[in-house]
Amino acid sequence: MILGQRIREERERRNWTQNDLAELLNVSRQSISKWKIGSAYPDIERLIQISDLFEVSLDSLIRGDEKFQKKIKVESSKVGMTFWDFMSYRWWVIFVVAWCLAWLLPVIIHALK
């Protein structure tokens, strides 16, 4: 079941029109219509409001809508940074380190003689 169908079922269960739901959510009736046919999706704030209004979990609202689930981007939190992550952002550090070594090594070799 897609999200729009789920919203329509819950709305009809309460005998609300699209206008009634639109007023409760502070959106246009056209937005409700677009959700119903699946050409647009509510933002996360609206999803939370819908969840509260219908007294259902967010999970139960979106679980059956695979198209919508693919649109939701969840970033995993990384605890640390790998060497390659570091190098992809800080590749220029190699040049700084190489320059320092090129300058410092002759000084150290000369001092040890």
Buried (B, 14 or more C-beta within 10 A) or exposed (E): EBBBBBBBEBBEEEEBEBEBBBEEBEBEBEBBBBBBEBEBBBEEEBBEBBBEBBEEEEEEBBBEBEEBEEEEEEEEEEEEEEEEEEEEEEEEEEEEEEEEEEEEEEEEEEEEE
